[in-house]
Amino acid sequence: MIRYSLVCEAGHGFESWFPSSESFDAQAARGLVTCPVCDTSRVVKGLMAPSLARTDRGRPVGDADLPVPVAPAPVPMIAEPERRIREMLRSLREHVVASAEHVGTRFPEEARKIHYGETRERAIYGQASPDEARALIDEGIDVAPLPPMPDDRN
């Protein structure tokens, strides 16, 4: 395992462990390595000091010779503005789920029926491909995407 000091494009520093250097390179290229503060995937390796064994002593190193580690200051995993945005998204999603009917993949069909007065008007949500959503909008049917929860990615 290799521990890397990493830095995002916003200058946030953090550490992460990887099985190998190649593993870090592959994950970073796929956008899987993200900053825990701002969630950007533009992350590079930072400067690191190598950990080397001492050879200048003729005796084994005892616990008393080891430096006492100092815990780094805690870094919030999510910045306050992002935490508030996530809470608003969660509330929006909970409101839609509680007050609208889930029609699944029938969403484009049901939205058209409601728009053209073929069925009763009601709040609905479901799935539509980007092309289906564009077609609904082109027909003058008001639709909006229900954003996925950021936590759903993990």
LUMKOLMAR-487970 format. One record per residue: residue number from 1; residue in three letters; x, y, z of N, C-alpha, C in turn. Coordinates in nm, 3 decimals, padded with zeros to 5 digits. Each point is the difference from the previous one (the first is absolute). Example, Ala and Ser with C-alpha at 12.3 -4.5 7.8 and 13.67 -1.06 7.14 Angstrom:
% residues 2
num:1	residu:ALA	npx:01.319	npy:-00.569	npz:00.780	capx:-00.089	capy:00.119	capz:00.000	cpx:00.090	cpy:00.120	cpz:00.000 $
num:2	residu:SER	npx:-00.035	npy:00.105	npz:-00.072	capx:00.082	capy:00.119	capz:00.006	cpx:-00.077	cpy:00.109	cpz:00.073 $
END
This chain:
% residues 154
num:1	residu:MET	npx:00.085	npy:-00.118	npz:00.000	capx:-00.085	capy:00.118	capz:00.000	cpx:00.089	cpy:00.124	cpz:00.000 $
num:2	residu:ILE	npx:-00.045	npy:00.102	npz:-00.071	capx:00.071	capy:00.127	capz:-00.008	cpx:-00.092	cpy:00.110	cpz:00.048 $
num:3	residu:ARG	npx:00.053	npy:00.084	npz:00.090	capx:-00.076	capy:00.116	capz:00.046	cpx:00.050	cpy:00.121	cpz:-00.076 $
num:4	residu:TYR	npx:-00.093	npy:00.068	npz:-00.070	capx:00.036	capy:00.120	capz:-00.074	cpx:-00.058	cpy:00.124	cpz:00.067 $
num:5	residu:SER	npx:00.078	npy:00.105	npz:00.001	capx:-00.050	capy:00.132	capz:00.034	cpx:-00.055	cpy:00.056	cpz:-00.129 $
num:6	residu:LEU	npx:-00.126	npy:00.042	npz:00.001	capx:-00.066	capy:00.047	capz:-00.120	cpx:-00.045	cpy:00.145	cpz:00.017 $
num:7	residu:VAL	npx:-00.012	npy:00.070	npz:-00.112	capx:-00.044	capy:00.139	capz:00.001	cpx:-00.098	cpy:00.018	cpz:-00.115 $
num:8	residu:CYS	npx:-00.113	npy:00.065	npz:00.028	capx:-00.098	capy:00.026	capz:-00.106	cpx:00.030	cpy:00.135	cpz:-00.064 $
num:9	residu:GLU	npx:-00.073	npy:00.032	npz:-00.107	capx:00.022	capy:00.124	capz:-00.072	cpx:-00.030	cpy:00.123	cpz:00.086 $
num:10	residu:ALA	npx:-00.080	npy:-00.017	npz:00.106	capx:-00.031	capy:00.112	capz:00.089	cpx:00.103	cpy:00.013	cpz:00.113 $
num:11	residu:GLY	npx:00.099	npy:-00.091	npz:00.003	capx:00.105	capy:00.009	capz:00.099	cpx:-00.026	cpy:-00.076	cpz:00.128 $
num:12	residu:HIS	npx:-00.109	npy:-00.077	npz:00.006	capx:-00.028	capy:-00.080	capz:00.119	cpx:00.094	cpy:-00.120	cpz:00.002 $
num:13	residu:GLY	npx:00.069	npy:-00.020	npz:00.111	capx:00.090	capy:-00.113	capz:00.013	cpx:-00.065	cpy:-00.113	cpz:00.079 $
num:14	residu:PHE	npx:00.025	npy:-00.123	npz:-00.041	capx:-00.052	capy:-00.117	capz:00.071	cpx:00.086	cpy:-00.119	cpz:-00.036 $
num:15	residu:GLU	npx:-00.019	npy:-00.110	npz:00.070	capx:00.076	capy:-00.122	capz:-00.025	cpx:-00.094	cpy:-00.113	cpz:-00.037 $
num:16	residu:SER	npx:00.055	npy:-00.096	npz:-00.074	capx:-00.078	capy:-00.119	capz:-00.034	cpx:00.096	cpy:-00.115	cpz:-00.027 $
num:17	residu:TRP	npx:-00.050	npy:-00.121	npz:00.023	capx:00.080	capy:-00.121	capz:-00.019	cpx:-00.040	cpy:-00.067	cpz:-00.131 $
num:18	residu:PHE	npx:00.101	npy:-00.058	npz:-00.069	capx:-00.023	capy:-00.070	capz:-00.126	cpx:00.083	cpy:-00.128	cpz:-00.001 $
num:19	residu:PRO	npx:-00.047	npy:-00.104	npz:-00.067	capx:00.076	capy:-00.125	capz:-00.007	cpx:00.134	cpy:00.018	cpz:-00.072 $
num:20	residu:SER	npx:00.005	npy:00.092	npz:-00.098	capx:00.122	capy:00.021	capz:-00.076	cpx:-00.007	cpy:00.137	cpz:-00.067 $
num:21	residu:SER	npx:00.112	npy:00.043	npz:-00.054	capx:00.004	capy:00.126	capz:-00.073	cpx:-00.090	cpy:-00.008	cpz:-00.124 $
num:22	residu:GLU	npx:00.000	npy:-00.116	npz:-00.065	capx:-00.084	capy:-00.019	capz:-00.118	cpx:-00.148	cpy:00.010	cpz:00.036 $
num:23	residu:SER	npx:-00.035	npy:-00.049	npz:00.118	capx:-00.138	capy:00.006	capz:00.045	cpx:-00.044	cpy:00.146	cpz:00.017 $
num:24	residu:PHE	npx:00.086	npy:00.082	npz:00.061	capx:-00.034	capy:00.143	capz:00.012	cpx:-00.018	cpy:00.061	cpz:-00.138 $
num:25	residu:ASP	npx:00.095	npy:-00.024	npz:-00.092	capx:-00.008	capy:00.058	capz:-00.134	cpx:-00.129	cpy:-00.039	cpz:-00.071 $
num:26	residu:ALA	npx:-00.038	npy:-00.129	npz:00.010	capx:-00.122	capy:-00.048	capz:-00.066	cpx:-00.124	cpy:00.063	cpz:00.061 $
num:27	residu:GLN	npx:-00.006	npy:00.005	npz:00.134	capx:-00.117	capy:00.057	capz:00.066	cpx:-00.011	cpy:00.149	cpz:-00.027 $
num:28	residu:ALA	npx:00.112	npy:00.071	npz:00.002	capx:-00.002	capy:00.144	capz:-00.027	cpx:-00.044	cpy:00.027	cpz:-00.143 $
num:29	residu:ALA	npx:00.046	npy:-00.080	npz:-00.095	capx:-00.038	capy:00.018	capz:-00.140	cpx:-00.150	cpy:-00.021	cpz:-00.020 $
num:30	residu:ARG	npx:-00.060	npy:-00.087	npz:00.079	capx:-00.145	capy:-00.027	capz:-00.010	cpx:-00.084	cpy:00.096	cpz:00.083 $
num:31	residu:GLY	npx:00.065	npy:00.094	npz:00.070	capx:-00.073	capy:00.097	capz:00.082	cpx:-00.051	cpy:-00.057	cpz:00.131 $
num:32	residu:LEU	npx:00.060	npy:-00.110	npz:00.047	capx:-00.048	capy:-00.064	capz:00.122	cpx:00.066	cpy:00.054	cpz:00.126 $
num:33	residu:VAL	npx:00.110	npy:00.075	npz:-00.016	capx:00.067	capy:00.059	capz:00.115	cpx:-00.052	cpy:00.143	cpz:00.011 $
num:34	residu:THR	npx:-00.072	npy:00.029	npz:00.109	capx:-00.059	capy:00.132	capz:00.015	cpx:00.038	cpy:00.063	cpz:00.133 $
num:35	residu:CYS	npx:-00.001	npy:00.131	npz:00.003	capx:00.033	capy:00.076	capz:00.120	cpx:-00.114	cpy:-00.016	cpz:00.101 $
num:36	residu:PRO	npx:00.029	npy:-00.032	npz:00.126	capx:-00.106	capy:-00.016	capz:00.099	cpx:-00.062	cpy:00.134	cpz:00.042 $
num:37	residu:VAL	npx:00.062	npy:00.111	npz:-00.036	capx:-00.053	capy:00.131	capz:00.038	cpx:-00.091	cpy:00.056	cpz:-00.109 $
num:38	residu:CYS	npx:00.051	npy:00.004	npz:-00.126	capx:-00.077	capy:00.064	capz:-00.106	cpx:-00.050	cpy:-00.097	cpz:-00.107 $
num:39	residu:ASP	npx:00.035	npy:-00.128	npz:00.011	capx:-00.049	capy:-00.107	capz:-00.088	cpx:00.050	cpy:00.008	cpz:-00.144 $
num:40	residu:THR	npx:00.102	npy:00.082	npz:-00.027	capx:00.053	capy:00.005	capz:-00.136	cpx:00.086	cpy:-00.124	cpz:-00.024 $
num:41	residu:SER	npx:00.003	npy:-00.045	npz:-00.126	capx:00.083	capy:-00.114	capz:-00.035	cpx:00.133	cpy:00.044	cpz:-00.062 $
num:42	residu:ARG	npx:00.025	npy:00.129	npz:-00.002	capx:00.129	capy:00.051	capz:-00.049	cpx:00.098	cpy:-00.001	cpz:00.116 $
num:43	residu:VAL	npx:00.064	npy:-00.116	npz:00.016	capx:00.087	capy:-00.027	capz:00.115	cpx:00.136	cpy:-00.045	cpz:-00.052 $
num:44	residu:VAL	npx:00.105	npy:00.051	npz:00.063	capx:00.137	capy:-00.041	capz:-00.034	cpx:00.073	cpy:-00.040	cpz:00.127 $
num:45	residu:LYS	npx:00.109	npy:-00.073	npz:-00.018	capx:00.084	capy:-00.037	capz:00.113	cpx:00.072	cpy:00.124	cpz:00.051 $
num:46	residu:GLY	npx:00.007	npy:00.013	npz:00.131	capx:00.072	capy:00.111	capz:00.061	cpx:00.140	cpy:-00.043	cpz:00.035 $
num:47	residu:LEU	npx:00.077	npy:00.093	npz:00.055	capx:00.135	capy:-00.032	capz:00.044	cpx:-00.007	cpy:-00.090	cpz:00.121 $
num:48	residu:MET	npx:00.088	npy:-00.100	npz:00.001	capx:00.001	capy:-00.094	capz:00.111	cpx:00.144	cpy:-00.023	cpz:00.043 $
num:49	residu:ALA	npx:00.018	npy:-00.019	npz:00.128	capx:00.131	capy:-00.038	capz:00.052	cpx:00.002	cpy:-00.152	cpz:00.013 $
num:50	residu:PRO	npx:00.101	npy:-00.065	npz:-00.054	capx:00.003	capy:-00.146	capz:00.010	cpx:00.024	cpy:-00.044	cpz:00.143 $
num:51	residu:SER	npx:-00.053	npy:-00.114	npz:00.033	capx:00.022	capy:-00.059	capz:00.132	cpx:00.113	cpy:-00.100	cpz:-00.014 $
num:52	residu:LEU	npx:00.115	npy:00.033	npz:00.061	capx:00.118	capy:-00.085	capz:-00.013	cpx:00.038	cpy:-00.058	cpz:00.136 $
num:53	residu:ALA	npx:00.051	npy:-00.122	npz:-00.001	capx:00.049	capy:-00.061	capz:00.123	cpx:00.136	cpy:00.060	cpz:00.033 $
num:54	residu:ARG	npx:00.026	npy:00.020	npz:00.128	capx:00.130	capy:00.056	capz:00.042	cpx:00.103	cpy:-00.112	cpz:00.005 $
num:55	residu:THR	npx:00.117	npy:00.031	npz:-00.051	capx:00.108	capy:-00.098	capz:00.002	cpx:00.119	cpy:00.050	cpz:00.081 $
num:56	residu:ASP	npx:-00.015	npy:00.118	npz:00.064	capx:00.113	capy:00.058	capz:00.071	cpx:00.012	cpy:-00.050	cpz:00.143 $
num:57	residu:ARG	npx:-00.086	npy:-00.088	npz:00.042	capx:00.006	capy:-00.053	capz:00.136	cpx:00.028	cpy:-00.149	cpz:-00.006 $
num:58	residu:GLY	npx:00.074	npy:-00.048	npz:00.095	capx:00.034	capy:-00.141	capz:00.002	cpx:-00.095	cpy:-00.084	cpz:00.083 $
num:59	residu:ARG	npx:-00.102	npy:00.062	npz:00.057	capx:-00.093	capy:-00.074	capz:00.085	cpx:-00.141	cpy:00.016	cpz:-00.056 $
num:60	residu:PRO	npx:-00.088	npy:-00.092	npz:00.034	capx:-00.137	capy:00.012	capz:-00.047	cpx:-00.068	cpy:00.123	cpz:00.060 $
num:61	residu:VAL	npx:-00.091	npy:00.053	npz:-00.073	capx:-00.075	capy:00.117	capz:00.046	cpx:-00.110	cpy:-00.047	cpz:00.093 $
num:62	residu:GLY	npx:-00.005	npy:00.059	npz:00.117	capx:-00.105	capy:-00.033	capz:00.097	cpx:-00.111	cpy:00.102	cpz:-00.008 $
num:63	residu:ASP	npx:-00.111	npy:-00.030	npz:00.068	capx:-00.113	capy:00.092	capz:00.000	cpx:00.038	cpy:00.138	cpz:00.054 $
num:64	residu:ALA	npx:00.093	npy:00.005	npz:00.094	capx:00.038	capy:00.128	capz:00.059	cpx:00.072	cpy:00.089	cpz:-00.101 $
num:65	residu:ASP	npx:00.059	npy:-00.059	npz:-00.105	capx:00.073	capy:00.076	capz:-00.100	cpx:-00.092	cpy:00.055	cpz:-00.110 $
num:66	residu:LEU	npx:-00.122	npy:-00.050	npz:-00.008	capx:-00.090	capy:00.042	capz:-00.105	cpx:-00.064	cpy:00.134	cpz:00.035 $
num:67	residu:PRO	npx:-00.017	npy:00.086	npz:-00.099	capx:-00.067	capy:00.126	capz:00.029	cpx:-00.148	cpy:-00.025	cpz:00.029 $
num:68	residu:VAL	npx:-00.056	npy:00.082	npz:00.083	capx:-00.141	capy:-00.011	capz:00.033	cpx:-00.079	cpy:00.064	cpz:-00.114 $
num:69	residu:PRO	npx:-00.088	npy:-00.076	npz:-00.064	capx:-00.075	capy:00.058	capz:-00.112	cpx:-00.097	cpy:00.106	cpz:00.050 $
num:70	residu:VAL	npx:-00.014	npy:00.104	npz:-00.080	capx:-00.093	capy:00.107	capz:00.030	cpx:-00.113	cpy:-00.011	cpz:-00.100 $
num:71	residu:ALA	npx:-00.121	npy:-00.010	npz:00.049	capx:-00.115	capy:-00.012	capz:-00.088	cpx:-00.021	cpy:00.131	cpz:-00.076 $
num:72	residu:PRO	npx:-00.020	npy:-00.009	npz:-00.132	capx:-00.026	capy:00.123	capz:-00.076	cpx:-00.136	cpy:00.058	cpz:00.039 $
num:73	residu:ALA	npx:-00.013	npy:00.128	npz:-00.024	capx:-00.129	capy:00.064	capz:00.027	cpx:-00.105	cpy:-00.066	cpz:-00.088 $
num:74	residu:PRO	npx:-00.117	npy:-00.027	npz:00.056	capx:-00.102	capy:-00.067	capz:-00.081	cpx:-00.045	cpy:00.088	cpz:-00.117 $
num:75	residu:VAL	npx:-00.013	npy:-00.062	npz:-00.115	capx:-00.048	capy:00.069	capz:-00.119	cpx:-00.144	cpy:-00.044	cpz:-00.021 $
num:76	residu:PRO	npx:-00.092	npy:00.096	npz:-00.007	capx:-00.138	capy:-00.041	capz:-00.022	cpx:-00.012	cpy:-00.072	cpz:-00.134 $
num:77	residu:MET	npx:-00.072	npy:-00.111	npz:00.001	capx:-00.015	capy:-00.077	capz:-00.122	cpx:-00.084	cpy:00.075	cpz:-00.103 $
num:78	residu:ILE	npx:-00.091	npy:00.084	npz:00.047	capx:-00.084	capy:00.078	capz:-00.090	cpx:-00.002	cpy:00.144	cpz:00.051 $
num:79	residu:ALA	npx:00.027	npy:00.093	npz:-00.089	capx:-00.003	capy:00.141	capz:00.036	cpx:-00.143	cpy:00.041	cpz:00.034 $
num:80	residu:GLU	npx:-00.015	npy:00.099	npz:00.085	capx:-00.133	capy:00.043	capz:00.047	cpx:-00.095	cpy:00.036	cpz:-00.115 $
num:81	residu:PRO	npx:00.043	npy:00.077	npz:-00.101	capx:-00.094	capy:00.030	capz:-00.110	cpx:-00.048	cpy:-00.126	cpz:-00.071 $
num:82	residu:GLU	npx:00.090	npy:-00.095	npz:-00.022	capx:-00.042	capy:-00.123	capz:-00.066	cpx:-00.093	cpy:-00.081	cpz:00.089 $
num:83	residu:ARG	npx:00.025	npy:00.000	npz:00.131	capx:-00.088	capy:-00.071	capz:00.092	cpx:-00.142	cpy:00.057	cpz:-00.008 $
num:84	residu:ARG	npx:-00.011	npy:00.133	npz:-00.005	capx:-00.133	capy:00.064	capz:-00.009	cpx:-00.068	cpy:-00.035	cpz:-00.132 $
num:85	residu:ILE	npx:00.077	npy:00.000	npz:-00.110	capx:-00.058	capy:-00.035	capz:-00.130	cpx:-00.048	cpy:-00.144	cpz:00.000 $
num:86	residu:ARG	npx:00.080	npy:-00.091	npz:00.057	capx:-00.043	capy:-00.140	capz:00.008	cpx:-00.128	cpy:-00.014	cpz:00.081 $
num:87	residu:GLU	npx:-00.011	npy:00.075	npz:00.108	capx:-00.121	capy:-00.006	capz:00.083	cpx:-00.121	cpy:00.051	cpz:-00.078 $
num:88	residu:MET	npx:00.019	npy:00.109	npz:-00.076	capx:-00.110	capy:00.051	capz:-00.082	cpx:-00.042	cpy:-00.101	cpz:-00.107 $
num:89	residu:LEU	npx:00.098	npy:-00.065	npz:-00.065	capx:-00.032	capy:-00.102	capz:-00.099	cpx:-00.073	cpy:-00.117	cpz:00.063 $
num:90	residu:ARG	npx:00.045	npy:-00.041	npz:00.119	capx:-00.065	capy:-00.109	capz:00.071	cpx:-00.146	cpy:00.036	cpz:00.032 $
num:91	residu:SER	npx:-00.022	npy:00.124	npz:00.047	capx:-00.136	capy:00.044	capz:00.032	cpx:-00.088	cpy:00.005	cpz:-00.124 $
num:92	residu:LEU	npx:00.057	npy:00.051	npz:-00.110	capx:-00.076	capy:00.006	capz:-00.126	cpx:-00.040	cpy:-00.141	cpz:-00.044 $
num:93	residu:ARG	npx:00.095	npy:-00.090	npz:00.003	capx:-00.027	capy:-00.137	capz:-00.043	cpx:-00.106	cpy:-00.065	cpz:00.089 $
num:94	residu:GLU	npx:00.013	npy:00.017	npz:00.133	capx:-00.098	capy:-00.058	capz:00.092	cpx:-00.139	cpy:00.058	cpz:-00.025 $
num:95	residu:HIS	npx:-00.008	npy:00.131	npz:-00.029	capx:-00.130	capy:00.063	capz:-00.028	cpx:-00.063	cpy:-00.060	cpz:-00.125 $
num:96	residu:VAL	npx:00.080	npy:-00.014	npz:-00.107	capx:-00.053	capy:-00.055	capz:-00.125	cpx:-00.047	cpy:-00.143	cpz:00.020 $
num:97	residu:VAL	npx:00.082	npy:-00.080	npz:00.066	capx:-00.036	capy:-00.141	capz:00.022	cpx:-00.127	cpy:-00.011	cpz:00.085 $
num:98	residu:ALA	npx:-00.015	npy:00.088	npz:00.098	capx:-00.116	capy:-00.006	capz:00.089	cpx:-00.127	cpy:00.054	cpz:-00.066 $
num:99	residu:SER	npx:00.013	npy:00.094	npz:-00.094	capx:-00.120	capy:00.066	capz:-00.050	cpx:-00.033	cpy:-00.030	cpz:-00.146 $
num:100	residu:ALA	npx:00.083	npy:-00.078	npz:-00.069	capx:-00.024	capy:-00.029	capz:-00.141	cpx:-00.007	cpy:-00.151	cpz:-00.021 $
num:101	residu:GLU	npx:-00.060	npy:-00.036	npz:-00.111	capx:-00.015	capy:-00.142	capz:-00.035	cpx:00.120	cpy:-00.045	cpz:-00.084 $
num:102	residu:HIS	npx:00.061	npy:-00.111	npz:00.039	capx:00.111	capy:-00.054	capz:-00.077	cpx:-00.056	cpy:-00.084	cpz:-00.114 $
num:103	residu:VAL	npx:00.031	npy:00.039	npz:-00.124	capx:-00.052	capy:-00.072	capz:-00.117	cpx:00.111	cpy:-00.074	cpz:-00.074 $
num:104	residu:GLY	npx:00.120	npy:00.003	npz:00.055	capx:00.111	capy:-00.076	capz:-00.058	cpx:00.032	cpy:00.039	cpz:-00.143 $
num:105	residu:THR	npx:00.019	npy:-00.101	npz:-00.085	capx:00.039	capy:00.025	capz:-00.139	cpx:-00.117	cpy:00.049	cpz:-00.085 $
num:106	residu:ARG	npx:-00.119	npy:00.001	npz:00.058	capx:-00.117	capy:00.054	capz:-00.072	cpx:-00.008	cpy:00.152	cpz:00.009 $
num:107	residu:PHE	npx:00.102	npy:00.064	npz:00.057	capx:-00.005	capy:00.144	capz:00.023	cpx:-00.032	cpy:00.081	cpz:-00.127 $
num:108	residu:PRO	npx:00.070	npy:-00.019	npz:-00.113	capx:-00.031	capy:00.080	capz:-00.118	cpx:-00.146	cpy:-00.018	cpz:-00.045 $
num:109	residu:GLU	npx:-00.048	npy:-00.123	npz:00.000	capx:-00.138	capy:-00.029	capz:-00.041	cpx:-00.101	cpy:00.066	cpz:00.094 $
num:110	residu:GLU	npx:00.022	npy:-00.013	npz:00.131	capx:-00.093	capy:00.058	capz:00.099	cpx:00.004	cpy:00.153	cpz:-00.005 $
num:111	residu:ALA	npx:00.119	npy:00.058	npz:-00.019	capx:00.011	capy:00.145	capz:-00.007	cpx:-00.078	cpy:00.054	cpz:-00.120 $
num:112	residu:ARG	npx:00.007	npy:-00.071	npz:-00.114	capx:-00.077	capy:00.042	capz:-00.118	cpx:-00.150	cpy:-00.012	cpz:00.025 $
num:113	residu:LYS	npx:-00.043	npy:-00.111	npz:00.062	capx:-00.143	capy:-00.017	capz:00.028	cpx:-00.052	cpy:00.112	cpz:00.088 $
num:114	residu:ILE	npx:00.076	npy:00.037	npz:00.102	capx:-00.041	capy:00.110	capz:00.089	cpx:-00.003	cpy:00.131	cpz:-00.076 $
num:115	residu:HIS	npx:00.104	npy:00.026	npz:-00.079	capx:00.009	capy:00.126	capz:-00.073	cpx:-00.115	cpy:00.017	cpz:-00.099 $
num:116	residu:TYR	npx:-00.036	npy:-00.106	npz:-00.070	capx:-00.106	capy:00.007	capz:-00.101	cpx:-00.139	cpy:-00.029	cpz:00.056 $
num:117	residu:GLY	npx:-00.013	npy:-00.011	npz:00.132	capx:-00.130	capy:-00.016	capz:00.064	cpx:-00.061	cpy:-00.139	cpz:-00.015 $
num:118	residu:GLU	npx:00.082	npy:-00.101	npz:-00.031	capx:-00.052	capy:-00.134	capz:-00.018	cpx:-00.016	cpy:-00.074	cpz:00.132 $
num:119	residu:THR	npx:00.059	npy:00.053	npz:00.105	capx:-00.011	capy:-00.059	capz:00.134	cpx:00.001	cpy:00.114	cpz:00.100 $
num:120	residu:ARG	npx:-00.036	npy:-00.030	npz:00.124	capx:-00.009	capy:00.105	capz:00.102	cpx:00.137	cpy:00.062	cpz:00.027 $
num:121	residu:GLU	npx:-00.001	npy:00.127	npz:00.033	capx:00.125	capy:00.070	capz:00.031	cpx:00.048	cpy:-00.039	cpz:00.139 $
num:122	residu:ARG	npx:00.128	npy:-00.031	npz:00.010	capx:00.060	capy:-00.038	capz:00.127	cpx:00.152	cpy:00.014	cpz:-00.012 $
num:123	residu:ALA	npx:00.064	npy:00.004	npz:00.112	capx:00.146	capy:00.005	capz:00.003	cpx:00.054	cpy:-00.140	cpz:-00.020 $
num:124	residu:ILE	npx:00.097	npy:-00.013	npz:-00.091	capx:00.060	capy:-00.131	capz:-00.026	cpx:00.152	cpy:00.016	cpz:-00.007 $
num:125	residu:TYR	npx:00.068	npy:-00.113	npz:00.019	capx:00.144	capy:-00.005	capz:-00.025	cpx:00.034	cpy:-00.139	cpz:-00.048 $
num:126	residu:GLY	npx:00.112	npy:-00.010	npz:-00.071	capx:00.042	capy:-00.128	capz:-00.054	cpx:00.125	cpy:00.016	cpz:-00.082 $
num:127	residu:GLN	npx:00.021	npy:-00.093	npz:-00.094	capx:00.121	capy:00.003	capz:-00.081	cpx:-00.032	cpy:00.039	cpz:-00.143 $
num:128	residu:ALA	npx:00.092	npy:00.077	npz:-00.058	capx:-00.007	capy:00.035	capz:-00.142	cpx:00.143	cpy:00.016	cpz:-00.049 $
num:129	residu:SER	npx:00.025	npy:-00.044	npz:-00.121	capx:00.133	capy:00.018	capz:-00.057	cpx:00.017	cpy:00.149	cpz:-00.034 $
num:130	residu:PRO	npx:00.124	npy:00.045	npz:-00.021	capx:00.019	capy:00.140	capz:-00.040	cpx:-00.078	cpy:00.035	cpz:-00.127 $
num:131	residu:ASP	npx:-00.005	npy:-00.092	npz:-00.097	capx:-00.075	capy:00.027	capz:-00.124	cpx:-00.150	cpy:00.012	cpz:00.027 $
num:132	residu:GLU	npx:-00.052	npy:-00.089	npz:00.087	capx:-00.143	capy:00.008	capz:00.035	cpx:-00.031	cpy:00.130	cpz:00.072 $
num:133	residu:ALA	npx:00.088	npy:00.042	npz:00.091	capx:-00.022	capy:00.126	capz:00.074	cpx:00.001	cpy:00.118	cpz:-00.096 $
num:134	residu:ARG	npx:00.095	npy:00.002	npz:-00.095	capx:00.005	capy:00.109	capz:-00.099	cpx:-00.128	cpy:00.002	cpz:-00.083 $
num:135	residu:ALA	npx:-00.049	npy:-00.116	npz:-00.040	capx:-00.123	capy:-00.007	capz:-00.080	cpx:-00.119	cpy:00.056	cpz:00.079 $
num:136	residu:LEU	npx:-00.007	npy:-00.032	npz:00.130	capx:-00.108	capy:00.055	capz:00.083	cpx:00.010	cpy:00.152	cpz:00.007 $
num:137	residu:ILE	npx:00.118	npy:00.051	npz:00.020	capx:00.020	capy:00.145	capz:00.008	cpx:-00.036	cpy:00.065	cpz:-00.133 $
num:138	residu:ASP	npx:00.040	npy:-00.062	npz:-00.112	capx:-00.034	capy:00.053	capz:-00.133	cpx:-00.151	cpy:00.005	cpz:-00.022 $
num:139	residu:GLU	npx:-00.073	npy:-00.090	npz:00.063	capx:-00.147	capy:-00.001	capz:-00.011	cpx:-00.065	cpy:00.101	cpz:00.094 $
num:140	residu:GLY	npx:00.082	npy:00.068	npz:00.080	capx:-00.055	capy:00.098	capz:00.094	cpx:-00.042	cpy:-00.059	cpz:00.133 $
num:141	residu:ILE	npx:00.046	npy:-00.119	npz:00.029	capx:-00.034	capy:-00.068	capz:00.125	cpx:00.108	cpy:00.034	cpz:00.102 $
num:142	residu:ASP	npx:-00.039	npy:00.058	npz:00.112	capx:00.094	capy:00.039	capz:00.104	cpx:00.051	cpy:-00.124	cpz:00.074 $
num:143	residu:VAL	npx:00.129	npy:-00.023	npz:-00.010	capx:00.065	capy:-00.107	capz:00.074	cpx:00.130	cpy:00.054	cpz:00.058 $
num:144	residu:ALA	npx:00.043	npy:-00.060	npz:00.107	capx:00.128	capy:00.038	capz:00.061	cpx:00.064	cpy:-00.127	cpz:00.056 $
num:145	residu:PRO	npx:00.131	npy:-00.009	npz:-00.010	capx:00.065	capy:-00.119	capz:00.056	cpx:-00.001	cpy:00.004	cpz:00.151 $
num:146	residu:LEU	npx:-00.016	npy:-00.114	npz:00.060	capx:00.011	capy:-00.014	capz:00.144	cpx:00.144	cpy:-00.040	cpz:00.026 $
num:147	residu:PRO	npx:00.081	npy:00.091	npz:00.057	capx:00.142	capy:-00.030	capz:00.011	cpx:00.025	cpy:-00.118	cpz:00.091 $
num:148	residu:PRO	npx:00.101	npy:-00.083	npz:-00.036	capx:00.034	capy:-00.111	capz:00.087	cpx:00.068	cpy:00.053	cpz:00.126 $
num:149	residu:MET	npx:-00.012	npy:-00.071	npz:00.107	capx:00.068	capy:00.040	capz:00.124	cpx:00.149	cpy:-00.022	cpz:-00.018 $
num:150	residu:PRO	npx:00.083	npy:00.096	npz:00.044	capx:00.145	capy:-00.019	capz:-00.012	cpx:00.047	cpy:-00.128	cpz:00.068 $
num:151	residu:ASP	npx:-00.066	npy:-00.038	npz:00.109	capx:00.041	capy:-00.121	capz:00.071	cpx:-00.029	cpy:-00.126	cpz:-00.080 $
num:152	residu:ASP	npx:-00.091	npy:00.009	npz:-00.101	capx:-00.033	capy:-00.116	capz:-00.080	cpx:00.117	cpy:-00.046	cpz:-00.085 $
num:153	residu:ARG	npx:00.102	npy:00.087	npz:-00.021	capx:00.115	capy:-00.037	capz:-00.079	cpx:00.094	cpy:-00.091	cpz:00.076 $
num:154	residu:ASN	npx:-00.009	npy:-00.002	npz:00.131	capx:00.095	capy:-00.074	capz:00.083	cpx:-00.052	cpy:-00.137	cpz:00.035 $
END
